């Protein structure tokens, strides 16, 4: 259903059973999948590719031009997966020629006033809470949760199943399966409850905890900890995910929780 007061370009590709409410704007070179709802006063700009079953709430802008002085109007995209919810006043900029696209995965919840900058990649099943600001080229892996009003520096990567406390300043990479909080942002333990909710068993969780003991509790530097883990702990999906993440990190990973001030709720 298209409201008569909506403005939809005749060349936009609109799927079956799509609802476009009053005063929404849908530009040329836009694709919207089946069963998606576009709320009132939403702006969908050229280059947007929105999946099936999505909901986009009032005031959101998808595929706005990158806030990057190098961008010269090249034809780039912003891609949204299936069943993702984009709440009020979210802005998702399209990519630059660096990667040609910005991506938000499927089954994600992007809460109100979040900014997803150019060339970001947000994985599947992520929750980005209210007013989080992502700089350009940020990568957030699947099942990560970013607490409200956090700011993520450009080119930072956040690993799978991470929980980051609200109000955090994320300047370094955050390796997978952990909680992070305090200022400066620090390791705050393994995200045990989150992993249990996603089907990890006690053995798998204990293995993740053992790996991180080498990085955050042994007194070893990261290079020596990598060697020790590879020598002592048998290969597994979780072990290898952590080691590969740390090996390819260009910004370095967050520090250990040496400081005792501040706390995080265990139910993260």
Beta strands, then each sheet from edge to edge (+ up, - down):
strand 1: 7-8
strand 2: 13-14
strand 3: 19-20
strand 4: 25-26
strand 5: 31-32
strand 6: 37-38
strand 7: 43-44
strand 8: 48-50
strand 9: 55-56
strand 10: 61-64
strand 11: 77-80
strand 12: 85-86
strand 13: 91-93
strand 14: 101-104
strand 15: 109-110
strand 16: 115-116
strand 17: 121-122
strand 18: 127-128
strand 19: 133-134
strand 20: 139-140
strand 21: 145-146
strand 22: 151-152
strand 23: 157-158
strand 24: 163-164
strand 25: 169-170
strand 26: 178-181
strand 27: 186-190
sheet 1: 1+ 4+ 7+ 10+ 13+ 16+ 19+ 22+ 25+
sheet 2: 2+ 5+ 8+ 11+ 14+ 17+ 20+ 23+
sheet 3: 3+ 6+ 9+ 12+ 15+ 18+ 21+ 24+ 26+ 27-
end
